[in-house]
Amino acid sequence: MTWKSGILVLLALLAGLAVVFQIATRVPQPPAHQAFINGDVITLDGENRVVEAIFVRGDRIELVGSTDEIMALVTDETELIDLRGRTLLPGFVDAHGHFPGSGMAALGADLTSPPVGTVENVEQAIEKLREAAATHPDGWVMGTGYDDTLLAEKRHLNRDDLDKVSLDRPVGVGHVSGHMIAVNSKALEILGITADSEDPPGGVIQRRPGSREPNGVLDETARDSAMAALMDLSLGQIFSLTKRAALDYASHGVTTAQSGGMDAGFLKALLLFSNWGVVPQRLVLFPFFSMEGEAILSGEFDLASYEGDKVIMPAVKLVADGSIQGYTGYLAEPYHLPYRGDSSYRGYPTLDREILFEQVLALHSAGYQLAIHGNGDAAIEDILDAFEAAQDKHPVADPRMILVHAQMAREDQVARMKGLGVTPSFFSAHTYYWGDRHREIFMGPERAANMSPARWAQQYDVRFSSHMDTPVTPMRPLQAVWSMVHRLSYGGVVVGEAQRIEVMDALRAVTIDAAWQVFQEENRGSLEPGKYADLVVLSGNPLDDPMAMRELSVERTVVGGVTIYRRR
């Protein structure tokens, strides 16, 4: 059974259980009114006001102000929450991620290395996969998050490694970048990938040295069939990973989650899970053009039909290149350390420039907002050129084309964005998780200093957001803020001091500016009358001690007036 057919079976089962499920999982309703008093309330409104209290009626904010002003509205029926000096913020808005991908850890082995996980060498990865195989005795043996640059051997897991896990079951492990996968011999057999297989457009089947025999590592589009097989999940598996991801996001204050690229089946499943309260957060969903493009342009795939009370589908996702840490990001100049000894290697585009132009024009002229993945500056140049050509033919006053990651955007490219109506969403935490390796391996010190260039964006009046790309990195919005402010690597090195920004500006990048990118600034992202009561209570104020903000705990998360998480 394919992933898509599995999703269709899932939907049929869900539809059949709908009545029973709805009764069993009644969506909680907010109190008639609530008052949060005696705190530091960071509104992130147009003036970045900090007040003391907030009054909520139903699912909306009614008033922000002093504790005395709010208490004047309190009655015997008001739920009164004394913040006792803690900090209240708008709930965090996930600007780009792959919800519910963080829940995949429930189905396989966590192969991440420090500072996220514990795997430090190939043998440890193999042992974790063996444990996963014993825990999950049927189907594919799965693992996620390995990083070749953090393993002691400084190499990818390959088919020979994974054959030690099983010769009879397929084994598939995802690279931390999300842009490649390693599989064993049994998986290659099932997928029909052999020495005779050609590299697909926009992808690479890695080979054994001096041979055409696949080594098990599949880059970019070459991994698509393996990913489809890995994601051919049962009803119980999809429910488990979605529930786990929703709880993870809630515990870190996320009130709007995003899935930046899915097919129609999974999108519909998330809509159902939202309607039934399995996912309490608001959802922003982007269909992949590579999966649903033909149906979108023909009108067969109606984005509005996939929307619900808490679900919107504002944009279509395209992918122009890969990842820097996977050596598949497309650069204008070669990588700092030559890839496999090739001093001219610059990565490669996942879409030919001509095809990118065609797809961007087709979607833009049809009235769709675009979200385009671009890491390397050569890919970013192609994206900006394609969007400029589309704007020339079909001008839109406020297109808000989202440039996802924009990691190696040059200053001249940032300067172009304002006039084109392009808004970058930076993967700012890269400076922490991969900053040392960007300096030493991928980009070199000079280019690494300007990765995720938030300060340039400010200088050119380009509005931007910041994201964690979860599950590539854990969902930690305060880490994104901390990284924009300090730009410290895991090794303690400042990666580009000139690109640092202030705390309040960084907080806006994970709240109101992230909401603005998807045209939702009128209903979320700041604490203002009339907006959703999407709130997060922190144990302290990130403005007081910016270096320590990552240590703050989320005490409460509220969506539409309903508490979805409370720290015990």
C-alpha positions as CSV (number, residue, x, y, z in Angstrom):
1,M,0.0,0.0,0.0
2,T,1.3,3.4,-0.9
3,W,1.4,6.4,1.4
4,K,-1.4,8.1,-0.5
5,S,-3.6,5.0,-0.6
6,G,-2.9,4.6,3.1
7,I,-4.1,8.1,3.8
8,L,-7.3,7.4,1.8
9,V,-8.0,4.4,3.9
10,L,-7.3,6.4,7.0
11,L,-9.8,9.1,5.9
12,A,-12.5,6.5,5.2
13,L,-12.0,5.0,8.7
14,L,-12.0,8.4,10.3
15,A,-15.2,9.3,8.5
16,G,-16.8,6.1,9.7
17,L,-15.8,6.8,13.3
18,A,-16.7,10.5,13.2
19,V,-19.8,10.5,15.3
20,V,-18.3,8.3,18.1
21,F,-15.1,10.2,18.0
22,Q,-16.7,13.6,18.2
23,I,-18.7,12.5,21.2
24,A,-15.6,11.1,22.9
25,T,-13.4,14.2,22.1
26,R,-15.6,17.2,22.6
27,V,-13.7,20.3,21.7
28,P,-13.3,22.3,24.9
29,Q,-15.0,25.7,25.0
30,P,-13.4,28.8,26.6
31,P,-14.7,30.3,29.8
32,A,-17.2,33.2,29.4
33,H,-14.5,35.6,30.5
34,Q,-11.0,35.5,32.0
35,A,-8.7,38.1,33.5
36,F,-4.9,37.7,33.6
37,I,-3.5,40.3,36.1
38,N,-0.3,41.3,37.9
39,G,2.2,40.4,35.2
40,D,4.5,41.7,32.5
41,V,2.3,41.6,29.5
42,I,4.3,42.1,26.3
43,T,1.7,43.0,23.7
44,L,3.9,43.2,20.6
45,D,1.4,45.6,19.2
46,G,2.5,48.5,16.9
47,E,4.1,50.3,19.8
48,N,5.5,47.2,21.6
49,R,3.7,48.2,24.8
50,V,4.3,46.3,28.0
51,V,1.3,46.4,30.3
52,E,0.1,44.5,33.4
53,A,-3.1,42.7,32.5
54,I,-5.5,41.4,29.9
55,F,-9.2,40.6,29.8
56,V,-10.5,37.9,27.6
57,R,-14.2,37.4,26.6
58,G,-14.8,34.0,25.0
59,D,-12.1,33.3,22.4
60,R,-11.1,37.0,21.9
61,I,-9.1,39.7,23.7
62,E,-11.3,42.5,25.0
63,L,-8.9,44.8,26.8
64,V,-5.2,45.2,27.6
65,G,-4.0,47.6,30.3
66,S,-3.3,48.0,34.0
67,T,-4.4,45.5,36.6
68,D,-6.8,48.2,37.9
69,E,-8.4,48.7,34.5
70,I,-8.9,44.9,34.0
71,M,-10.2,44.4,37.5
72,A,-13.0,46.9,36.8
73,L,-14.4,44.3,34.3
74,V,-14.2,41.4,36.6
75,T,-17.4,39.8,38.0
76,D,-18.1,36.8,40.2
77,E,-18.2,34.7,37.0
78,T,-14.8,35.8,35.7
79,E,-11.9,33.2,35.8
80,L,-9.1,35.2,37.5
81,I,-5.5,34.2,36.8
82,D,-2.9,36.0,38.9
83,L,0.3,36.0,36.9
84,R,2.3,36.9,40.1
85,G,4.9,38.7,38.1
86,R,5.2,36.2,35.3
87,T,5.3,37.2,31.7
88,L,2.4,37.0,29.2
89,L,3.0,37.0,25.5
90,P,1.0,36.3,22.3
91,G,1.3,32.6,21.6
92,F,4.2,31.7,19.3
93,V,3.4,31.4,15.6
94,D,5.4,28.7,13.8
95,A,6.6,30.5,10.7
96,H,7.9,27.3,9.0
97,G,8.0,23.7,10.0
98,H,6.7,20.3,9.2
99,F,4.0,19.5,11.7
100,P,3.5,16.8,12.9
101,G,7.0,15.6,12.0
102,S,8.3,15.9,15.5
103,G,6.0,13.1,16.5
104,M,7.9,10.6,14.3
105,A,10.2,9.8,17.3
106,A,7.3,7.7,18.5
107,L,7.7,5.4,15.6
108,G,11.4,4.8,15.4
109,A,14.9,5.6,16.6
110,D,16.1,9.1,17.5
111,L,19.5,9.4,15.9
112,T,20.2,13.0,16.7
113,S,23.6,14.0,18.1
114,P,24.5,16.5,20.8
115,P,23.2,19.1,21.7
116,V,19.9,17.6,20.7
117,G,20.4,13.8,21.2
118,T,23.0,11.3,22.3
119,V,24.3,9.6,19.1
120,E,28.0,10.2,18.6
121,N,29.1,7.4,16.2
122,V,27.9,4.9,13.7
123,E,27.8,2.0,16.1
124,Q,25.5,3.9,18.5
125,A,23.2,4.7,15.6
126,I,23.1,1.0,14.6
127,E,22.3,-0.1,18.2
128,K,19.4,2.5,18.5
129,L,18.0,1.1,15.2
130,R,18.2,-2.4,16.5
131,E,16.3,-1.4,19.6
132,A,13.7,0.3,17.4
133,A,13.4,-2.8,15.3
134,A,12.7,-4.9,18.4
135,T,10.1,-2.3,19.7
136,H,8.4,-2.0,16.3
137,P,8.5,-5.6,14.9
138,D,6.6,-5.0,11.7
139,G,7.2,-3.0,8.5
140,W,10.1,-0.5,8.0
141,V,12.7,0.1,10.7
142,M,12.8,3.9,11.0
143,G,15.2,6.4,12.3
144,T,15.4,10.2,12.2
145,G,17.9,13.0,12.6
146,Y,21.3,11.5,12.0
147,D,24.0,14.1,11.1
148,D,27.1,12.9,9.3
149,T,29.2,15.9,10.3
150,L,28.6,15.1,14.0
151,L,29.3,11.4,13.9
152,A,32.8,10.4,14.9
153,E,33.4,8.8,11.5
154,K,32.3,12.1,9.7
155,R,30.3,10.2,7.1
156,H,26.8,9.2,6.2
157,L,25.2,6.0,7.4
158,N,25.1,3.7,4.4
159,R,23.5,0.4,3.2
160,D,26.3,-1.7,4.8
161,D,25.7,0.0,8.2
162,L,22.0,-0.5,7.9
163,D,22.3,-4.1,6.8
164,K,23.7,-4.8,10.2
165,V,20.2,-3.8,11.6
166,S,18.3,-6.1,9.3
167,L,18.7,-8.0,6.1
168,D,15.1,-9.0,6.0
169,R,13.3,-5.8,6.8
170,P,13.7,-2.4,5.0
171,V,15.5,0.2,7.0
172,G,15.3,3.9,6.4
173,V,16.9,6.8,8.3
174,G,16.3,10.4,7.7
175,H,19.2,12.9,7.6
176,V,18.8,15.8,10.1
177,S,18.4,18.2,7.1
178,G,15.3,16.5,5.9
179,H,16.8,16.4,2.4
180,M,18.3,13.0,2.2
181,I,17.7,9.5,3.5
182,A,19.9,6.4,4.0
183,V,18.5,2.9,3.4
184,N,19.6,-0.7,3.6
185,S,19.9,-3.3,0.8
186,K,16.4,-4.7,1.4
187,A,14.9,-1.1,1.0
188,L,16.8,-0.6,-2.2
189,E,15.5,-3.9,-3.5
190,I,11.9,-2.9,-2.6
191,L,12.3,0.5,-4.2
192,G,13.8,-0.9,-7.3
193,I,17.0,1.2,-7.1
194,T,19.9,-0.5,-8.7
195,A,23.2,0.2,-10.4
196,D,21.2,0.8,-13.6
197,S,18.9,3.4,-12.0
198,E,19.6,7.0,-13.3
199,D,19.6,10.0,-11.0
200,P,16.2,11.7,-11.2
201,P,15.9,15.4,-12.0
202,G,16.8,17.4,-9.0
203,G,18.2,14.4,-7.0
204,V,21.2,12.1,-6.7
205,I,21.6,8.4,-6.0
206,Q,24.9,8.2,-4.2
207,R,27.2,5.4,-5.3
208,R,29.9,3.2,-3.9
209,P,33.4,4.5,-4.7
210,G,34.4,3.6,-8.3
211,S,31.1,1.9,-8.9
212,R,27.5,2.7,-10.0
213,E,26.2,0.5,-7.2
214,P,24.0,2.5,-4.8
215,N,25.6,3.1,-1.4
216,G,22.1,3.6,0.2
217,V,22.2,7.4,0.5
218,L,19.5,9.1,-1.6
219,D,19.6,12.9,-2.0
220,E,16.6,15.3,-2.6
221,T,14.2,14.0,-5.2
222,A,16.0,10.6,-5.3
223,R,14.6,10.0,-1.8
224,D,10.9,10.6,-2.7
225,S,10.0,6.9,-3.2
226,A,11.7,6.0,0.1
227,M,9.9,8.7,2.0
228,A,6.5,7.6,0.5
229,A,7.2,4.1,1.8
230,L,8.3,5.3,5.2
231,M,5.2,7.4,5.5
232,D,2.8,4.6,4.6
233,L,1.5,4.7,8.1
234,S,-1.5,3.0,9.9
235,L,-4.3,4.9,11.5
236,G,-2.9,4.4,14.9
237,Q,0.6,5.5,13.9
238,I,-0.7,8.8,12.4
239,F,-2.9,9.5,15.4
240,S,0.1,8.8,17.8
241,L,2.6,11.0,16.0
242,T,0.1,13.8,15.6
243,K,-1.0,13.7,19.2
244,R,2.6,13.7,20.4
245,A,3.6,16.6,18.1
246,A,0.6,18.7,19.3
247,L,1.6,18.2,23.0
248,D,5.2,19.0,22.2
249,Y,4.2,22.2,20.5
250,A,1.8,23.2,23.3
251,S,4.5,22.7,25.9
252,H,6.7,25.2,24.2
253,G,4.0,27.9,23.8
254,V,3.1,27.3,20.1
255,T,-0.5,28.3,19.3
256,T,-0.2,28.3,15.5
257,A,1.7,25.3,13.9
258,Q,2.7,25.1,10.3
259,S,3.1,22.2,7.9
260,G,5.2,23.6,5.1
261,G,4.6,21.0,2.3
262,M,2.2,18.0,2.2
263,D,0.0,16.0,-0.1
264,A,-3.8,16.2,-0.2
265,G,-4.4,13.1,1.9
266,F,-2.3,14.2,4.8
267,L,-3.7,17.8,4.6
268,K,-7.3,16.4,4.9
269,A,-6.3,14.2,7.8
270,L,-4.9,17.2,9.7
271,L,-8.1,19.1,9.0
272,L,-10.1,16.3,10.5
273,F,-7.8,16.0,13.5
274,S,-8.2,19.8,14.0
275,N,-12.0,19.7,13.8
276,W,-12.1,16.9,16.4
277,G,-9.7,18.6,18.8
278,V,-6.8,16.2,18.4
279,V,-4.7,19.2,17.4
280,P,-5.7,22.1,19.6
281,Q,-3.4,24.6,17.9
282,R,-4.3,26.6,14.8
283,L,-2.8,25.2,11.7
284,V,-1.2,26.8,8.6
285,L,-0.9,24.2,5.8
286,F,0.9,24.5,2.5
287,P,0.4,21.8,-0.2
288,F,3.5,20.8,-2.2
289,F,3.4,21.9,-5.8
290,S,5.5,18.8,-6.6
291,M,2.6,16.6,-5.3
292,E,-0.5,18.6,-6.1
293,G,0.5,21.2,-8.6
294,E,-1.5,19.9,-11.6
295,A,-4.7,19.5,-9.5
296,I,-4.2,23.0,-8.0
297,L,-3.8,24.7,-11.3
298,S,-6.8,22.8,-12.8
299,G,-9.0,23.8,-9.9
300,E,-9.5,20.1,-8.9
301,F,-7.6,20.9,-5.7
302,D,-9.5,23.7,-4.0
303,L,-7.3,25.1,-1.1
304,A,-10.4,26.6,0.5
305,S,-12.0,23.2,0.9
306,Y,-9.2,22.1,3.2
307,E,-9.7,25.0,5.6
308,G,-11.6,24.9,8.9
309,D,-12.3,26.8,12.1
310,K,-8.6,26.6,13.0
311,V,-7.1,25.6,9.7
312,I,-6.0,27.9,6.8
313,M,-4.1,27.1,3.6
314,P,-2.8,30.4,2.3
315,A,0.2,29.4,0.1
316,V,1.6,26.7,-2.2
317,K,5.1,25.4,-1.4
318,L,7.9,25.0,-4.0
319,V,11.5,23.8,-3.3
320,A,14.3,25.4,-5.3
321,D,17.3,23.7,-3.7
322,G,18.4,21.5,-0.7
323,S,20.3,22.1,2.5
324,I,23.6,23.6,3.2
325,Q,24.5,21.0,5.8
326,G,23.7,18.3,3.3
327,Y,25.8,19.9,0.6
328,T,22.7,20.2,-1.6
329,G,22.1,23.9,-1.1
330,Y,22.8,25.7,-4.4
331,L,25.5,28.4,-4.0
332,A,26.9,31.0,-6.3
333,E,30.5,30.2,-5.1
334,P,31.9,26.8,-4.2
335,Y,31.6,25.3,-0.7
336,H,34.3,26.2,1.7
337,L,35.7,22.7,2.0
338,P,35.4,20.9,-1.3
339,Y,32.7,18.3,-1.4
340,R,34.4,14.9,-2.2
341,G,37.4,16.8,-3.4
342,D,35.6,18.8,-6.0
343,S,36.7,22.4,-5.5
344,S,34.2,23.7,-8.0
345,Y,31.2,22.0,-6.4
346,R,28.3,24.5,-5.6
347,G,25.4,22.2,-4.9
348,Y,22.5,22.1,-7.4
349,P,19.0,23.3,-7.9
350,T,16.1,20.9,-7.4
351,L,14.2,22.7,-10.1
352,D,15.7,23.8,-13.4
353,R,15.6,27.6,-13.7
354,E,13.2,27.5,-16.7
355,I,10.8,25.1,-14.8
356,L,10.9,27.3,-11.7
357,F,10.0,30.3,-13.8
358,E,7.0,28.4,-15.3
359,Q,5.7,27.2,-12.0
360,V,6.1,30.5,-10.2
361,L,4.3,32.3,-13.1
362,A,1.5,29.8,-13.2
363,L,0.8,30.0,-9.5
364,H,1.2,33.7,-9.2
365,S,-1.0,34.6,-12.1
366,A,-3.6,32.2,-10.7
367,G,-3.7,34.3,-7.5
368,Y,-1.8,32.0,-5.1
369,Q,0.6,33.1,-2.5
370,L,3.9,31.4,-2.8
371,A,6.3,29.9,-0.3
372,I,9.6,28.9,-1.9
373,H,12.4,27.0,-0.2
374,G,15.8,28.6,-1.0
375,N,19.0,28.1,1.1
376,G,21.9,28.9,-1.2
377,D,22.4,32.3,-2.8
378,A,22.3,30.9,-6.3
379,A,18.9,29.3,-5.6
380,I,17.7,32.6,-4.0
381,E,18.8,34.5,-7.1
382,D,16.7,32.1,-9.3
383,I,13.7,32.5,-7.0
384,L,13.9,36.3,-7.0
385,D,14.4,36.4,-10.7
386,A,11.4,34.1,-11.2
387,F,9.2,36.1,-8.9
388,E,10.2,39.4,-10.5
389,A,9.3,38.0,-13.9
390,A,5.9,36.9,-12.6
391,Q,5.3,40.2,-10.9
392,D,6.1,42.0,-14.2
393,K,3.5,40.1,-16.0
394,H,0.9,40.0,-13.2
395,P,1.5,42.7,-10.7
396,V,0.1,42.1,-7.2
397,A,0.2,45.0,-4.8
398,D,1.0,43.0,-1.6
399,P,2.1,39.4,-2.6
400,R,4.1,38.5,0.5
401,M,6.0,35.8,-1.3
402,I,7.7,33.8,1.5
403,L,11.3,32.9,0.9
404,V,11.7,30.0,3.2
405,H,15.1,29.8,5.0
406,A,16.8,32.5,2.9
407,Q,19.9,31.2,4.7
408,M,22.7,32.5,2.5
409,A,20.9,35.6,1.1
410,R,23.5,38.2,0.1
411,E,23.0,41.9,0.9
412,D,22.1,42.8,-2.7
413,Q,19.4,40.0,-2.6
414,V,17.9,41.3,0.6
415,A,17.8,44.8,-0.9
416,R,15.8,43.4,-3.8
417,M,13.2,41.8,-1.6
418,K,11.5,44.9,-0.4
419,G,10.6,46.1,-4.0
420,L,9.5,42.6,-5.0
421,G,7.2,42.0,-2.1
422,V,9.3,39.1,-0.9
423,T,9.5,38.3,2.8
424,P,12.1,35.9,4.2
425,S,11.6,33.4,7.0
426,F,15.0,32.8,8.5
427,F,16.2,29.6,10.0
428,S,18.1,31.7,12.6
429,A,18.9,28.9,15.0
430,H,21.3,27.5,12.4
431,T,23.8,29.8,14.0
432,Y,23.6,27.7,17.2
433,Y,23.1,24.2,15.8
434,W,25.4,24.4,12.7
435,G,27.3,27.7,13.2
436,D,30.7,26.1,14.0
437,R,30.4,23.8,11.0
438,H,29.3,26.6,8.7
439,R,32.4,28.5,9.6
440,E,34.8,25.5,9.4
441,I,33.2,23.3,6.7
442,F,30.4,24.6,4.6
443,M,30.7,28.4,4.1
444,G,33.9,29.6,5.8
445,P,34.0,32.4,8.4
446,E,33.1,35.3,6.0
447,R,30.0,33.9,4.5
448,A,28.9,32.2,7.7
449,A,28.9,35.6,9.5
450,N,26.0,36.7,7.3
451,M,23.8,33.6,7.3
452,S,20.2,34.3,8.2
453,P,20.9,38.1,7.8
454,A,18.1,39.6,10.0
455,R,20.0,42.9,10.5
456,W,20.3,43.4,6.8
457,A,16.5,42.8,6.5
458,Q,15.9,45.5,9.1
459,Q,18.3,47.9,7.3
460,Y,16.3,47.5,4.0
461,D,12.9,47.5,5.8
462,V,12.2,43.9,4.8
463,R,9.7,42.3,7.2
464,F,10.8,38.8,8.3
465,S,10.1,35.9,10.6
466,S,12.2,33.2,12.2
467,H,11.5,29.5,12.5
468,M,12.9,26.2,13.8
469,D,12.0,24.0,10.8
470,T,10.9,21.3,13.2
471,P,11.6,18.4,13.2
472,V,15.0,19.5,11.7
473,T,15.5,21.1,15.1
474,P,13.3,20.8,18.2
475,M,10.4,23.2,18.5
476,R,11.9,25.8,20.7
477,P,10.6,29.3,19.8
478,L,12.8,30.9,22.5
479,Q,15.8,29.3,20.9
480,A,15.0,31.1,17.7
481,V,14.7,34.4,19.6
482,W,17.9,33.7,21.5
483,S,19.8,32.9,18.3
484,M,18.7,36.1,16.6
485,V,19.8,38.2,19.6
486,H,23.1,36.5,20.4
487,R,24.1,34.4,17.2
488,L,26.2,32.1,19.4
489,S,27.2,28.7,18.1
490,Y,27.1,25.5,20.2
491,G,30.8,25.9,20.5
492,G,30.4,29.4,22.0
493,V,31.5,31.4,18.9
494,V,29.7,34.5,17.8
495,V,28.6,33.9,14.2
496,G,28.2,37.3,12.7
497,E,27.9,39.9,15.4
498,A,26.8,42.5,12.8
499,Q,23.6,40.5,12.1
500,R,22.4,40.5,15.7
501,I,19.0,42.2,16.5
502,E,17.3,43.3,19.6
503,V,15.1,41.1,21.8
504,M,11.8,42.8,21.1
505,D,12.4,42.6,17.3
506,A,13.3,38.9,17.6
507,L,10.1,38.3,19.6
508,R,8.1,39.9,16.8
509,A,9.7,37.5,14.4
510,V,8.1,34.5,16.1
511,T,4.7,36.2,16.8
512,I,3.2,39.1,14.8
513,D,5.6,39.1,11.9
514,A,5.1,35.3,11.4
515,A,1.4,35.9,11.4
516,W,1.8,38.8,9.0
517,Q,3.6,36.6,6.5
518,V,0.4,34.5,6.0
519,F,-2.0,37.4,6.1
520,Q,-3.2,36.7,9.6
521,E,-2.0,39.8,11.4
522,E,-5.5,41.0,12.0
523,N,-6.4,38.0,14.2
524,R,-3.3,36.8,15.9
525,G,0.4,37.5,16.7
526,S,-0.1,40.4,19.2
527,L,-2.2,41.1,22.2
528,E,-4.8,43.6,21.0
529,P,-8.6,43.9,21.4
530,G,-10.5,41.8,18.9
531,K,-7.7,39.3,18.3
532,Y,-7.8,35.6,19.3
533,A,-6.9,34.9,22.9
534,D,-3.8,32.9,21.8
535,L,-1.5,33.3,24.8
536,V,1.6,31.9,26.4
537,V,2.7,32.5,30.0
538,L,6.4,32.3,30.7
539,S,8.2,31.8,34.0
540,G,10.1,35.1,33.5
541,N,10.6,38.0,31.2
542,P,13.0,37.5,28.2
543,L,13.6,41.2,28.2
544,D,15.2,41.1,31.7
545,D,18.0,38.7,31.0
546,P,18.3,38.0,27.2
547,M,21.1,35.5,27.7
548,A,19.0,33.3,30.1
549,M,15.8,33.4,28.1
550,R,16.2,29.8,26.8
551,E,16.0,28.7,30.4
552,L,12.5,30.2,30.9
553,S,9.7,27.6,31.1
554,V,6.3,27.8,29.5
555,E,3.8,27.8,32.4
556,R,0.6,27.9,30.3
557,T,-0.5,27.9,26.7
558,V,-3.9,29.2,25.6
559,V,-5.6,28.9,22.2
560,G,-8.8,30.9,21.8
561,G,-9.2,31.2,25.5
562,V,-8.8,27.5,26.1
563,T,-5.8,26.3,28.1
564,I,-4.2,23.5,26.1
565,Y,-1.1,23.2,28.3
566,R,-0.3,23.9,31.9
567,R,3.0,23.1,33.6
568,R,2.6,20.9,36.6
